[in-house]
């Protein structure tokens, strides 16, 4: 008998945690942080969980036997498969027993390892001792009685995958997060084509974008960036996700076309250096003449900061202040304090270009951001393309794949989804958290 249980991702964006049991084999599909549930009880850093018991108490961390490093039971989990590196899919592997192998794409492993080096270890993000086993498309990974087939998909972070899980009772398809309107729609088309070949018994799919859908693409993002940067007479500041290499590439190309240099943070530079070793990503080199690294003034630098500063050319706030019309500065919410030194000129602007910041990867307090921008006279532009599939693309995909049952997760409008899909052949099942479902 094969069963699967949702411990996260139900009626919320992110926090995916799915336990699949096939005979004596137990596999976790993603093990992410639930931002929405966490924020119901905590406000980091002022009110933080003391230990794992706090997270278990509120159901932020599910009660799983033989899963956690902090419990004394023998491991009962055979493997974890991560679809991608976003924290809402990966962060809580930190709590798992170190003998449980973590399977993921090579790029996901690179990103997570880089994050673990540039972040101080914390209760909710500590990867020390975890064993990563990487795969690429074409691999078929045998775990006990199940076999997992990873297929690449396009998302707002590189190295994203969906999975086809072949079990003793039938086939399960898990999309992870995917889209058909990004810079590499061909990756998602491969996933859809392969999934349709097997006529899956169960399909677990994301349904993030069911309301306020913005139809855009990375090409349209590039055109909008060109228009803004070309017209700006002062400093252009940009807020985009650290691992969104499509967006980094778009800002880099647009800055270069408009005779500016892109200035990235030390953290972005370190991750770029690690990812640029992958020839499939076509990223600028860290020592590129049109790329600069922003060096914040402080008394001591971490080892990784010293390493990255030696690899490229750095600039500080004083040089940026003197050359504002020559630069596009990556400036996150947490970098705003640098504006007191830079003092943006008239005609400067701020571009928010991040994907679904509240629930997946970043935390932005838009009220405080607006206060900062108003103080310095910086208009805010929103130039964005979602990392998630649009409703019409999703409907078309599900009709092609034609699974027997569909379980929509990673979304907050399951009723809307169910009605939108009511005339397709597949049966739509609205999942419930902690409830066990059978395959087929």
C-alpha angles and dihedrals in degrees: 000000000000124000137171131200130196113224093169143001093064114131090345137085106253132341090115113184117158125173115204118191121193113177103304095343122102122191129178117214104207124332107211139165117262102224094184095051092042092053091054088070108017140049109194126249098006096050112024134164111264096210146336092287090065091055092047091049093060097037092247086124112038122234103251122166116231095005110100133077090221096058125079099224123109115262114272097176115091099192147343121223116201118202093199144334103268111125093238087065104032117020100093095059078090089081098049126106111270094233091065108096117230112217117199143136118285092249092051090053090049093051095046093047090049090050090051090055098047097042126067110243113263138176092265100038119041117128098173112137097012117136113226119198113189132210141182132205111290094042120118112199121204114211112173109299093345132078121206123205114194117207121187121243135184117254138145091276125053122246096040120157143183120209137226109201117198110203136174090259102041145301127302124196119201117189100193103194116329145157141187099210101063131098093281109038088154089074092058091044088058089053093048093047094050093044091051091054093063100043093222123224092216132022121191106195138174119243103181099138106060099121135037090014115189114206107214144123139209088259090057089046089055092052092050092048090050091052094050097042093046092054099040113102096191138035118328114212123194134196113199135147116277095234098038095109093173089061093043089052091049093051091045093051094043093048091050093049089054095048095255134119124233112235114201132187123258089251093052090046093053092050091045090053091053095045096044088071087073108084091200092070100058095211129167115260118252090240093052111137091232094053124078132182121227111229113200114210112249138139099247133026128204119246093254090051092053090048095053094043089058092053100058144015116284133205130191132213093269093057091046090050090053095046104037096141091056099056147067106202123205101223121173126194089266093053095058092101088072089069090077087068098035097046098194116237124239109281094038121130144189124230120202106202106161132128118241094326100183101063111020119041117338138045116217125179099206094188092058091040090055091050092054093047092047091051091056096038095247118154113215122230123192111211110169148145119196122245089218134081118260120242095252093047089048092050091050091048094051092049090053095045092043101193120187092236132019123204110191115207138158092056142087102221107065093150092054090048092050093051093044089055098038096114098051120100096245121090111241114217118191103219125227124212116255092007118129119230129191132228120256 
